[in-house]
């Protein structure tokens, strides 16, 4: 858990065929785990995920260690999902959504953006 109030992330993927993580359909999977506060002052770091990680196949984003989020953070997560699908043609799924974040999503009527996988059309 981030104790200094900053947002950070870590990711796992492999470019090496022997160690690729594949889903049940044989698609490559990139897993990203987010930590800390996803608020106005840190939401720009979400865009950094999109810029530095070589996406392929599917992206799984684990939100279990997000301490707090505001409207800027929610907007950043939605933009990341839309950009990944539209610009990179990969599917995105948010998992392990922390209870406080899920409560906020319910209040804001945004669960549709987080409850299912968005796939390229």
C-alpha positions as CSV (number, residue, x, y, z in Angstrom):
1,X,0.0,0.0,0.0
2,X,1.3,3.4,-0.8
3,X,1.9,5.3,2.4
4,X,3.0,8.6,1.0
5,X,-0.3,9.3,-0.7
6,X,1.1,9.0,-4.3
7,X,-0.3,6.9,-7.1
8,X,2.0,4.2,-8.5
9,X,1.6,1.1,-10.6
10,X,3.5,-2.1,-11.4
11,X,3.0,-4.4,-14.4
12,X,3.8,-7.8,-15.6
13,X,4.1,-8.9,-19.2
14,X,6.5,-10.9,-21.2
15,X,7.8,-10.5,-24.7
16,X,9.5,-13.9,-24.5
17,X,7.2,-16.7,-26.0
18,X,8.3,-19.3,-23.4
19,X,7.1,-17.1,-20.5
20,X,4.1,-15.3,-22.0
21,X,1.0,-15.2,-19.9
22,X,-1.9,-16.3,-21.9
23,X,-5.6,-16.3,-21.2
24,X,-7.9,-19.3,-21.9
25,X,-8.3,-18.1,-25.5
26,X,-4.6,-17.9,-26.1
27,X,-4.4,-14.1,-25.9
28,X,-1.4,-12.3,-24.4
29,X,-2.3,-10.6,-21.1
30,X,-0.7,-7.6,-19.4
31,X,-1.5,-7.3,-15.7
32,X,-1.2,-3.9,-14.0
33,X,-1.6,-3.4,-10.3
34,X,-2.4,0.2,-9.1
35,X,-1.6,1.5,-5.6
36,X,-2.3,4.6,-3.6
37,X,-4.4,7.7,-4.2
38,X,-5.9,8.3,-7.7
39,X,-6.9,11.9,-7.4
40,X,-6.5,15.2,-9.3
41,X,-2.9,15.5,-8.5
42,X,-2.0,12.0,-9.5
43,X,-4.5,11.1,-12.3
44,X,-2.1,12.0,-15.0
45,X,0.0,9.0,-14.0
46,X,-2.7,6.8,-15.4
47,X,-2.0,8.2,-18.9
48,X,1.6,7.2,-18.3
49,X,0.5,3.6,-18.1
50,X,-0.9,3.9,-21.7
51,X,2.3,5.6,-22.9
52,X,4.9,3.3,-21.5
53,X,3.5,-0.2,-21.4
54,X,3.6,-2.2,-24.7
55,X,0.0,-3.5,-24.7
56,X,-1.0,-6.6,-26.4
57,X,-4.1,-8.9,-26.4
58,X,-5.7,-8.1,-23.0
59,X,-5.1,-5.8,-20.1
60,X,-6.1,-6.6,-16.6
61,X,-5.9,-3.7,-14.2
62,X,-6.1,-4.6,-10.5
63,X,-7.6,-1.8,-8.3
64,X,-7.5,-3.5,-5.0
65,X,-4.8,-1.2,-3.5
66,X,-6.4,2.1,-4.5
67,X,-6.7,4.1,-1.2
68,X,-8.9,6.9,-2.6
69,X,-10.2,8.2,-5.8
70,X,-11.9,11.4,-7.0
71,X,-13.7,12.4,-10.2
72,X,-10.3,13.1,-11.9
73,X,-9.2,9.6,-11.1
74,X,-12.4,8.0,-12.3
75,X,-12.1,10.0,-15.5
76,X,-8.5,8.9,-16.0
77,X,-9.5,5.2,-15.6
78,X,-12.4,5.5,-18.1
79,X,-10.1,7.4,-20.6
80,X,-7.5,4.7,-20.3
81,X,-10.0,2.0,-21.1
82,X,-11.4,3.8,-24.1
83,X,-8.0,4.8,-25.4
84,X,-6.6,1.2,-25.1
85,X,-9.6,-0.2,-27.0
86,X,-9.8,2.6,-29.7
87,X,-6.1,3.3,-30.2
88,X,-4.4,0.0,-29.5
89,X,-7.2,-2.5,-30.2
90,X,-6.8,-4.3,-26.9
91,X,-9.4,-5.3,-24.4
92,X,-9.4,-3.9,-20.8
93,X,-10.8,-5.3,-17.6
94,X,-10.7,-3.8,-14.1
95,X,-10.5,-6.4,-11.4
96,X,-10.4,-6.5,-7.6
97,X,-12.1,-3.2,-7.2
98,X,-11.7,-2.0,-3.7
99,X,-15.1,-1.8,-1.8
100,X,-14.9,2.0,-1.3
101,X,-14.2,2.5,-5.0
102,X,-17.1,0.2,-5.9
103,X,-19.4,2.2,-3.6
104,X,-18.3,5.4,-5.4
105,X,-18.9,3.8,-8.8
106,X,-22.4,2.8,-7.7
107,X,-23.2,6.4,-6.5
108,X,-21.8,7.9,-9.7
109,X,-23.7,5.3,-11.9
110,X,-20.4,4.3,-13.5
111,X,-20.3,0.6,-12.8
112,X,-20.9,-0.2,-16.5
113,X,-17.3,1.1,-17.2
114,X,-15.8,-1.2,-14.6
115,X,-17.9,-4.3,-14.4
116,X,-17.2,-5.8,-17.8
117,X,-14.4,-6.1,-20.3
118,X,-14.4,-3.6,-23.1
119,X,-13.3,-5.2,-26.3
120,X,-12.3,-3.7,-29.6
121,X,-15.1,-3.6,-32.2
